[in-house]
Amino acid sequence: MKWLTRLNAICCLFFSVSLMSQPLPINQFNALQVLSHFNVSTIELPVYIERNEANLYGQDANHNSLRDDFEQYILEHYQQPEHVAMAILAAQTWKRLLEVTASQQSGSFTRLKLISEIQAIKQCFRQLETHQPEFHSASFAYFNTPQRADARKQAEQHLSSWRQQYRQVKLIEDSQPPCQVFKRLMQQFLPATQETLHLAVDSVMEPTPHLTQ
């Protein structure tokens, strides 16, 4: 029985190590491309960062499509450029979540894609928080005031209700592993460099049986 107990312990240890060593969905080269495209660095941050909680979209004094306080947060709290890059791409989608919901002009396909992206980002970040101990989702830093959190809740409820009208429509993206969303987002926001992107397709994390149950 002792050898069986030891074997179980070894198996559990190996499984835990393998989970922790799961790769990120994008590589460092891709991450640096994202940071360069959005001009994100500590030297690009404005000297003064406004903390106006009443402003839903916030200040973007350096005009790089990122709210200044969110940009400061991810640069201070993330140590890996891959983490920063994923937060930047996710922020572009979260911003569109608020914009599309407020607009009545967005087409059905645009909304379907947005819903798919929002869900994939959420699922991917949950997986990464399980597999990467040093990683945490930046969503709470983006929706960091009661007004922004409430706007997010209302936007997601609105899109979820709207999605029910098209529940028979299935997008190809819906059948892909959640973290593949960052490959698609890179192609969306970095169109000029699509041909040179060295995407780590093989490193995109497949959902584990534990997570998909």
N, C-alpha and C positions, 0 to 999 in steps of 0.2 A: 504493500500500500504506500510505503514511503516513496518508492521510485515513481509511482503514479502521481503522487502529490507534487513531487519535484518536476515531473514532466509537465503537469498542468501549469505550474508556476512559470516554467520556461516558455511555454506556449503563450501564456498571457503576457509575459514580458516582451516577447518577440512581436506580438500583435500590437501592443502599445507603442513600441518603437516604430513599427511600420506605419502606424497612423500618424505619429508625430513627424515622420519623414516624408509625408506626402508633399509633392511639389506644388508651388503656386501656379495659378492658371496662366500667368504671363511671365516671361523671363526678364532678366535685368536690362537687356538691350531694348526690349519693347518698352519697359518702364521709363528708361531715359528718353526715348522718343516722345512719350506722352508728356513728360515733364518739360521737354524742350518746346513741344508744340504749344503748350499752355503757359509757357514762360513762368514756370513755378520754381522758385528757389528762395532762400532766405533773403537774398539781396534784392529780390523783386517785390517783397512785401512793402506796403506803404508804412511810413513812419508812424502815422496815427491810424488806428483802426477803430471805426465807429461801433458803438455797442447799442444801437437803436433797436430795442426789442419790438417796437411797434411796426417796424418795417419788415414786411414778409420776405422780401427778396434780399434785403441787406445791401451793404456798401460793397462795391467792386472798384475801388479807386485806381487799381493798376490795370483795369480793363482786360482781364484774362479769363473771363467767363466763370470765375469762382468768387464766391462771397469771401471777403477778406478775413473775417474771423474764422471761417471754416478752413481756409487755406493755412492760416497760422496754426490752427489746431492740428491738422494732419502733419505739418512739418515738425511740430514739437513732439507729437505722440507716436509717430511711426519712425522706426529706425531703418527700414528697408525701402528702397525706391519702388519696389513692386507694390508694397502696401499703399504708398502715396499715390501711385498711378491708378490703382483700382478705385481708391476713394475719389480721385478726380473724375474718372469715367462714370462712376456711380452718381456723383453730384450732378453731372450733366443730365442724367436721366431723371433724378429727383426734381431738378428744376423744371424739366419738361412736364413732369407729373402735375405740378402746380399750374403751369401755363396752359396746358391742354385742357385741363378741367375747367379753368376759368374761361376758356374760349369755346364758342359754339361752332367754330368754323373748321375744326379738325375732322378729317374724313374717318370713316370706319376702319380702314386698314391701318392708319396711323395710330389709332387708339388701341387696336388689337396688338400691334407690335409693342406699344408702350406697356400694356398690361403684361405681356410676355416677358419683357425686359425687367420690369419691376419685380415680378415673381422670381425670375431667375437670379437676379442679384441678391434678393433676400435669402433664397435657398443656398446659393453659393457661399455667401458670408457665413451662414450657419454651419456649413460643412467646414469651412476654413477655420472657424473658431474652435471646432472640434479637433481638427488635425494639426493646426498651427497654434500652439499655446500663446505665442507672442502676438497673435493677430486678434483684433476686435473690430467689429463693424463700426463705421463712422456715421451711421444713420442718426444716432442720437446727437452727434455734434452738428449735423446739418439741420435737423429739426429740433433746435436747442432752446426754443422758447414755447410757452403755452400756445401762442398764436400759430407758430409754424407746425407744432405737433398736431394741433387741431385741424389746420389746413390740410396736412397730410392725411389724417384720418378721414376727413370729408372727401378728399380727392380719391382715395382708394375705395371708399364705399360707393362713390358715384360711378367709378369705372367698373367696379365689381357688379353693381346693379345693371349697368349698361352691357357688360359682357354676357349676362344671362340671355340677352336678346339674340346673341350670336354664338350660343354655346355649341351649336353644331359645326361651327367653323374651327378647323384645327390648323395651326401654323406648323411648318416644318420645324421651326425653332423649339416648339413645345416638346418635341421628342428627343431633343439633344440634352447632354449633361448640362446642368445649370451654369457651371463656370465657363462654358463656351460663350456665354453672353459677352465676356470681355474681349474675345476675338472679334465679335460682330461690332461692339462699340468702338474698338480701335479702327476698324474699317470705316465706320460712320464718321468719326470725328477727325481722322487723319487720312482723308481721301487722297491727298497728294503723295503720300508715302506708302500707299497700299502695296505697290510692287516690290518695295524694299523691306517690308515688314518681315522679320524673321519670327514668325509666331510659333510659340512652343505648343503646337497642336497636340503632340504626343504627351505633353505634361499636364494637359487639362484633366483635372481630377474626375474620375468616374464616380458616380454615387455608390456608396457601399450599401450592402444589403441592410445593415443596421439602420442607415439613414433613410432608406426608401420604403421601409415597412410602414 
